Amino acid sequence: MRTFTLGAGLLAALALAACSSGGGGSAARSQDNAEAQPPAAAAAKNVIFFLGDGMGIATTTAARIYAVGEDGQLTMDTLPESGFVKTFSNDAQVTDSAPSMSAYMTGVKMNNEVISMSTDTVAKSPTADLTSSCGAGNGKPVSTLLELAKAGKRATGVVTTTRVTHATPAATYSHVCHRDAESDIAAQLVPGGAQYNAALQDGVDVVFGGGRQFFLPKTAGGKRADGRDLVAELKAKGYGYAADKAAFSAIDPAKTQRAVGLFTSSHMSYDLDRDPNKEPSLAEMTTKAIDLLANRSGKQGMFLMVEGGRIDHALHETTAKKALQDTVAFDQAIQAAISAMQQKDPGLKNTLIVVTADHDHTLVLNGYAKRTGKTAPGNPGVLGLAKDYVSGKNLTDADGMPYSIIGFGNGENRVAGARSAAAALTDDAVSANDYHQEAAIRMPAGGETHGGTDVYIGAIGQGADSIHGFLENIEVFGLVKKAAGL
């Protein structure tokens, strides 16, 4: 895997004259996103918002070592503006993806599980058919950046490796009291149909990801109890459609105005497991989306959200290798977007690219391991056992047993009793694709939790100099809105 860098001239130009971000405070906690400051004189007509789901600082550090070694750089490391973001939700110290992404998209703090609704919205679990049971008077929708972009005559797109109805993508285009009401979320995406979100006007122009099951009736192998075939409805509204890599590759941005790609029934594959002949990579989906949006007739710029969603899922499983590879795939999508936009907008004079995460996880790097360099055949790297930086021998715990560099605060793999009662770990075992790293607190399978630590944010392009310092997640909305002139 290679290191990606930006041109020195571009970095120098974009690093000049950073202005104050105006830190947290009562104004930063505004519950009405209409109170944001007026547009800047020079606006970025193109905005690409990258969200690494669950991509905490420890995960990005481990991914860097995994891909390019301790002294290497990921693309996100080279962004000229950077800072940290607090992620707590309205009712929880540790957020889930729904209110965290919604905070970025709306500037409003909301309760866990809630998608782009007002602060007073109470999360209520959906019906067995995954339709909403919010109840009358339970909050109200709040405008998202994507909706504001539609109102500003810009082309819009959503790209993800999860179901397109999952919490992060849903927060850009839908409004519901509980993230699990995915049948309703899908319906809000289909122009002219029942439950359509009218704020999307003629519809989101590009949607790529997984989640076909929520667009098809049960009779066609889907999960919709209402009998609707939303794929057919989208086609009837003029959308090009792709269900596999071949159809995706056949989409011609010069001839296609709008496109939907639903490549899997549920989530797309982990990048480590992905068959490139069946599923496009996140970088490929991002580049295709940019080309489609740039060619969208009559539009005045674009707003594109790109999620590396399966980073989060691998971390919940405590399968670190999958999480790190998906982080690298996410980083490659960032590089692909920068390169594509440099071709269309040299110097990114009309383009803002933002990269952040919605929350942390409990992944940790155990000490005091010697430097490993990048992971490669014959070298497990950061995925291996911790070895003494002087002698090179395995470090051991209080039971005299070796341990891996990567561990988790909680997760499914915790040895009962003394670790000396179990077989000693080896580099081959702990660096395997499906190995579940050990955890301090035992959880059910897949039950590793989010963490409450602050996350990274970085930016490049027009207006990027306003995105730095220590921010509330709701502040990011106002900064992007102002930079984009929305």
N, C-alpha and C positions, 0 to 999 in steps of 0.2 A: 504493500500500500504506500502511496506516495504523499508527500507533503504538498499542500496547496498554499500558495502565497499570492498576494496582490502586488500590483506594480507599485514601486516606491513613490512614483510621482503622484499616483492617485491617493495613496495613504497620506502623503504629506499635505495634499490639498484639502483632504477631508478632515484632517486633524487640527486645522487652524481654528482659532477663535471660538472655542467651546463656550457656550453661554450657560448661565445658571438654570438648573432644572426646577428650582422652587420646591424644596423638600416637603415631607408630609406635614400634616396639620389639619385643622378643622376644614379648611377649604378643600384639601385633598380628599376628604371623605364625603364630598357632596353626594347626595342621593338623587340628583337630577342631572343627567348628562347634558342637558341643554345649557348648563351654566358654564361650559368650557369656554375658554378665551376665544376671541375672534381669530379668523385665519391669518396666518403669516402672509406677508407681502409676496414672497416667493414660495410657491407651493410645489410639493412633489405630486405630480399627477398620477404616478404609479407607486403603489405600496405593495410590498410583499412581506407578509407577516409569518415568520417561521416559529413553530411551537414544538419543542421536543418534550413530549409528554413524560413526566416523571424524571426528566433529565437534570438531576441535582449536580452540584459541583463535584462531588466525589465520583459520580458516573462520568462526567466529562473528563476528569483527570485520568481515570482508569482507561477510558476510550482513547485518549491521546497516547498513553503509554502503549496500549494494545496495538494501535495503528502505526505510530511513527516513533515510539520511544520517548523517554523522559524529556529529551531536549528538542523534540520535534514540535510541529505546530499543526493543529487542525485549522480548517478555514475559519471557523468561528473565533479562534484565537487571534486572528489577524484583523478583525473588525476594528476600525479606528476609534469608535466610541463604545464604552462599556460601563456597566454598573451592576447593582444588585437590586433585587425586588423582594419585598415582603409578600407572603402568599396567603396569610390567614384569611378565612372567610368571615361572613357576618356572625356565624354562630359557633365556629370551631377554630381552635388553634391550628389544627392540621386540616387543610382543605382537601376536597376531592376535585376532580378535573372540571366539573360543571361550573361551580361558582368562580373558580380561578380563571378559566378561559373567558367566562362571561364578564368578569371584572375588566380584563383586557379589552374586550369587545364593546363594553357599554359604559365603563366608568362608574359602575354601581356595585357596591358590596351586597352579596346575597347569600342565602343559606346554602349549606351543603346539599347537593343533588339538584338544585334549581338551575334552570337554563334561561338566561337573559330575561329575567323578570325583576320586578321591584323588590326592594329590601324586605317588605312585609310579607312576601310570598312564603307560604308554608309548604315544604316538600311533602307530597302525599304519594305513596306508592301507586303505580298504575294497576289496571285490571289484569286478569290472567292473559288477555289478548294483547297486552302491552299498549293499551290506549289510556289516555289521561283520565284521572279521577280527581282533578284538582278542586272541584266545587266552585260555586258562584262566589264572586267577590274575593277570590284568593289571589290578590296581587294583580299587577298589570304588566304588559310587555314594556321593555325599554329598548330604545333604538340601538342597533349594532353598527359597527364601522362598515360592515358589508352593506347594510341597508342605506346608510348615509352615502356610500359610494354609488349605489344604484340611483339614489335621488340626485346625485351629481353627474348623472349620465356617463358613469364609468362602467366598463366591463368588469364582471366579478367571477371569482372562481374559488373552489374548495378542493384541496388535494389532501389525501390522508392514506395511511396504511391500515387504518382501522375500518370498521363499518362507517359509512358516511353519515349514519344517524347516531354515531357515538357522541359522547359528551362534548369533546373539543370541536369537531366540525359543526355539530348542532348549534353550539353557542353563537355561531356566525350568522345563521339564517332562520332560527326557530325560537319559539317562546313556549315554555311548558314548565309546570311546577315540579316535574320529576324527570330526570335524565333517562329513566328506563322506559318511558312511553315512546318507544322507537317507531311504532306503527304510526302514531300521530306526527312524530317528527318528520318521517318520510313524506307524509301527505302534505305537510306544510311546504314542501319543496316543489310540488307539481303545479305549474301555472293553471289557473282556471278551475281546479278541482275542489272538492269539499275540503275544508280546513286549510286551504292555501293561504300562505302568509302574504297578504296583499302589499306589504311594504317592500317585497322583492320585485314589484312591478311586473316586468315581462319575464322574470325568473333569473336564477343564478345561471351564468353562461356556461361554466365548465364545472363538472363535478366528477372527480376520479377517486376511487377507493374500493372498499369492500361493502358488504351488507345487502346483497341482492335479495335476501330473504324477506326484508321488510318492504320490498317493492312488488312482491308477487303474492297472489292468493295461495291459500293452503292447497287448493286443487292443482297448483302448478309447482308445488314443492316449497312454497314460501311460508310466511307466518301471518299473513294478513287474514283476519277473520271477516273483513267486510267484502271480500270477493273482488276487490279492485286489483287491476294489473297496472301498477304505476309506471312500469317500463313502457307498456303500450301507450299510456297517456302521454308520457314524455316524448315518445316518437311522434305522436300525433301533433304535438306542439312544435315540431321541427327540430328536435334534438337528434344528432347523430348518436349512435349507441354502440358500445363495445363491451363484450362479456369476456374477452380473452385478449392475449397479447397480439395475436394476428389482427384482430379487428381494431385494436388500439393503434397498431402500426399503420393501418390503412387510413386512419383519419388524416385528412389533408387540411391543414389550417387555412390554406388559400381558398378552399371550397366549402368549409364547414363553419357555420356561424356559432353553433352551440353544440356541446357534446357532453354525454354522460358515460362514464365507464364504471361498471360494477363487476369487478373481476373475480369475486369470490362470494359465496353465500353469506359467510360471516366475515371475520377479519381477514386481511391478506396475510400471506405467510411471513414468518420471520425472515429477514434477509439471509440469514445463515441457511435456511431451508428452501428458499425461493427457487422455483424452476424458471429461469429467464425466458424460456420458450412459452410459458403459460401466463406469467404475471410480469408486468413492467416494474422496474425499480422506481423508488421514490424520485430519483433524479430524472428518470425518463418521463414520469408523469408531470413533474414540475416544468420541465422544458417544453413539453407538448402544451401544457396549460398556458404558459407564457406566450407561445406562438399563436395559439387560438385567441387569447384575449387581446393581443397586440393587433390582430387582424380583424377584430370585431367591428363590423361596419357601424359608423356613426357614433362610436364611443370616444370619450375624451379621457383616456387613461384607463387604469385598471386597479382593482384591489384583489389580491390573491392571498389566501391563507393556505399554508403548507404545514401538515402535522406529521412528525415522526412518532406515530402513536404506539407502536409496539415496543418501544423502549420500556414503557410503563409496564406492559404485560409481562415481559421477561423478568423485570425486577420483582413483580409480585410473585413470580415463580421461583425467584432466587436462582435463575439460570443466567449467570453473569455474562457468559460468552455471547449468548444471544442478545442481551441488552447492549453490550459494547459494539457488536457488529451492527445492530440497528442504529446506534448512535453515529457510527462511521457512515452508514448509508444516509442518514439525515444530514451529516456534514457535507457529503458529496452532493446532495441536492442543493445545499446553500451555494457551493461553488458553481454548480451548473446554472443556478439562477443569476448569480453575479456575472458569469460569462455571457449568458444569453442577453441580459439587460445591457451589458457593456456594448454589445453589438448593436442593439436597438437605440441605446441612449448613452453614447460615449461620455465617460466621466460621471455617469449617474446624476446628471444635472437636474433631471426631472423624476428621479426614482429614489425612494426610501426603502431600504431592506432592514428589517428588524428581526433579531433572533433571540428567543428566550425560552423559558420552561414554565410550566404551570405549578409545579410543586417538586419536592424532593422525594427520595426514598431513604431506606435505612442502610444502603450499601456503605461499607467502610474499607479503607486500605490499612491493614494491620502493619505495625512496625516490628522491628527495624530492618526491613528487607533491603538487601543490596539492589542496586540498579539492575534492571532486567533487559532493557531495550525492548523493541517491538516484538510482538508475538509472530512467530514464523515456524515453519517445519523444523522440529528439533529444539525449539525454544518456546516454552509455554508463556514466557514473559510475565506480565502482571497476573495472568490466570494461574500461575504456578504456586508452588510452596514458597513460603518466606524463608530466605536464606541469609545467613549472617554476612554483613557487608565486609567483614575482615577475613573470616575463614572460608566463607562460601558454603558452610555446612547448614543443614536444616535448623532453623530456629525451633524451639520446642516450648510447650506450655508447662503449667505446673504439674501435669501428669507425665511430663517427659515425652510428649507426642508432638510431631510436626503439625503445622497448621498452614492454611493457604493465605496468600496476601490479601485476597478479597474475602470479606465476610459480610454478614448482615446483622443488624440489631435485632431483627426478628425474622422468622421464616420457618419452613417446615423441617429443615434438617438440623436437628439438635440431638447430639448423642445423649442417651439417658445414663446418668451416672458419670463415672470417670471415663475420660476419653481413652484411657489406656485399655479399657475393656473392648474397644473396637479395633478393627484392623488399622494399621498405620496408613495415613494418606500418602499418595505418590503424585508426582507431577502429571503423569498420564491420566490419573483418575480425576484430579481437580481441574484439569484444562479441557476435559471432554465437552463436546457440544451441549450435552444434556445434563451436565453435573449441576446439582443444587448446592450452592455454597452453604457452609455451616452458619448457624444463627445463634445468638445469645438467648433468645426467648422463643420457645416452640409455638408455632402457629399451625393452623390447618393447611393442607396442601394448597398452594397458590395464595395463601392469606397474608403474605408479607405486606406491611402497611406503608402508606405514604409517610414521609417525614416532614417536619415543620420548618426546616432550615430555609434561609433565603436562597434565591436562585440567581443565575447569571442573566444579564441582558446585554446585547451588543447591537450596534447599528452601523450602517454605511450608507452614504448617498445624501441626497437633498434633505435637510432637516435633521440629519443624524446627530448633529452637535447638541441638540436639546435633550438627547437621551443618554444620560450619564448620572453617576452619583447613586444615592440610596433612595429608592423609590417605593411607593405603595403600588400594588398592581393596578389599582383604579387610576392612578396618575398616568400610567402608560397610555390609556385611552385618550386622554386630553392632549398628550404630547404628539401622538400619531395623528389625531384629528386636526390639530393645528398645523402640523408639518404638511399634511395633505391638503389643507384648505377645504376641509369638509364641513 
